[in-house]
């Protein structure tokens, strides 16, 4: 075999040195299709089934259990065998369907629009194949082969022509086991993160009064007084922003943070803006300096209610009506109800080109607040919970980046 049909990955397990050999997938497997069934056939209980959408809405390299999708009958159905590899036959985008899962359980119904690959188990490991198809050059090749406009399709004839590089079966199995263990660690972290997010959601529902009530369902001990109704402007000053002239260079590239709404995403804190203005630029615009650790940035247009706490002094453009807390208002308490403030703001926002809320309208929104001491306790509680969520999100991101790096280095 010519050298161009052999390659070696950058990273390997000790003891493996032979080059990987290129094959057409049709040389290594047999191909078939699932049969019948669609989303409309699903029932609450019955025979477990895998539909093609599962592979891009709830993707797993290895499917070991099916506990959430069932059909009422299995007559003339196609059922899985351990080691089958499945690929969606259609989807909204080429990227959606350019992925594969292996099935580690027999007897599961395989719905229509699933391509089924049955590898030759003597030479090809199912997990290795699923990972190979779902990443790198093989995935890019599948993406190019996917055909369609509003819906794209992949056929077994496309899969048969995929070129794959294979090491020995033993090396394939080691690689598959390695990524299986890594996926399990990622799954545990994802579950822990979801658990924390659901816990926060539950506490938000219970620790703040529901509509029509002025007392929350759950409180810290020692607090019994009803929460007091007030306007948002009573607990925070609403401050807009402005933009210095972009044609005057002296106004820009200074040392003052100057935020625009596109910079406010899912992060809790912001400390440095993409663009900065000079002191002269600040003076020659309606932008104002907002104090650190006292300001909640609040977008007021083109996406109302995105928020972040400022940890350094700064200013904003006119796409904000930021909340600068007044005395006897806890910053994190107010941040914790920002989703409720957003909900109310959206109800009264107006505009023909895009929705917008003015500072005056925002300041008149009615909210319920407890005394400052209880606010502080609530704020610290949710700050601690958010910190735990942030730590878990960072850990999960690191694990996913690590997996991506290994995929790049351990395959050819």
TARA-V233660 format. One record per pair of residues at least 4 apart in sequence whose C-alpha atoms are under 6 Angstrom apart, sorted by the first residue. I is the first residue (numbers start at 1). J is the second residue. If there is no record, write none. Layout:
# TARA-V233660
i-><I:I>
j-><J:J>
This chain:
# TARA-V233660
i-><5:5:6:6:6:7:7:8:8:9:9:9:10:11:11:20:20:20:21:21:22:22:23:23:24:24:24:25:25:26:28:29:29:29:30:30:31:31:32:33:33:33:34:34:34:34:34:35:35:35:36:36:37:37:37:42:42:43:43:45:46:46:46:47:47:48:48:48:49:49:49:49:49:50:50:51:52:52:54:55:56:61:62:62:62:63:63:64:64:78:78:79:79:79:79:80:80:80:81:82:82:82:82:83:83:84:84:84:84:85:85:85:85:86:86:86:86:87:87:87:88:88:89:89:89:89:89:90:90:91:91:91:92:94:94:98:98:98:99:99:100:100:101:102:119:120:123:127:128:128:133:133:134:135:146:146:146:147:147:148:179:193:203:206:206:207:207:208:209:209:209:209:214:214:215:227:227:227:228:228:229:229:230:230:231:231:231:231:232:232:233:233:235:236:236:236:236:237:237:238:238:238:238:239:239:240:240:241:241:241:241:241:242:242:242:242:242:243:243:244:244:251:251:251:251:252:252:253:253:254:254:254:255:256:256:256:257:257:257:257:258:258:258:258:258:258:259:259:260:261:268:269:269:269:270:271:271:277:282:287:288:289:289:290:290:290:291:292:292:292:292:293:293:294:294:295:295:295:295:296:296:296:296:297:297:297:298:298:298:298:298:298:299:299:299:299:299:300:300:300:300:300:300:301:301:301:305:321:328:330:330:332:332:333:333:345:349:349:349:350:350:351:351:375:382:406>
j-><21:22:19:20:21:19:20:19:20:410:411:412:409:409:410:165:166:167:165:166:164:165:163:164:161:162:163:160:162:160:120:118:119:120:117:118:116:117:116:114:115:116:78:110:111:112:114:78:111:112:111:112:41:111:112:70:71:70:71:70:70:71:72:70:71:69:70:108:69:70:108:109:110:110:111:111:88:114:58:59:96:101:101:102:103:103:104:104:105:109:110:107:108:109:110:106:107:108:106:103:104:105:106:103:126:102:103:117:118:101:102:116:117:100:101:115:116:100:114:115:97:114:113:114:115:153:154:152:153:97:151:152:151:143:146:139:142:143:133:134:130:134:130:127:124:124:169:176:172:176:138:139:139:139:152:153:154:152:153:152:183:392:207:217:218:216:218:216:213:214:215:216:226:227:226:368:369:370:368:369:367:368:366:367:364:365:366:367:363:365:237:363:326:323:324:325:326:323:324:321:322:323:359:321:322:320:321:286:287:316:317:318:285:286:287:317:318:285:317:281:285:277:278:280:281:277:278:276:277:276:277:278:276:276:277:314:273:276:314:315:273:275:276:314:315:316:273:316:317:299:308:308:309:310:310:311:312:281:287:315:315:314:315:313:314:315:313:310:311:312:313:310:311:324:325:309:310:323:324:308:309:322:323:307:308:322:305:306:307:320:321:322:304:305:306:319:320:304:319:320:321:356:357:319:355:356:342:359:372:375:376:336:379:375:379:349:355:356:357:355:356:355:356:379:386:410>
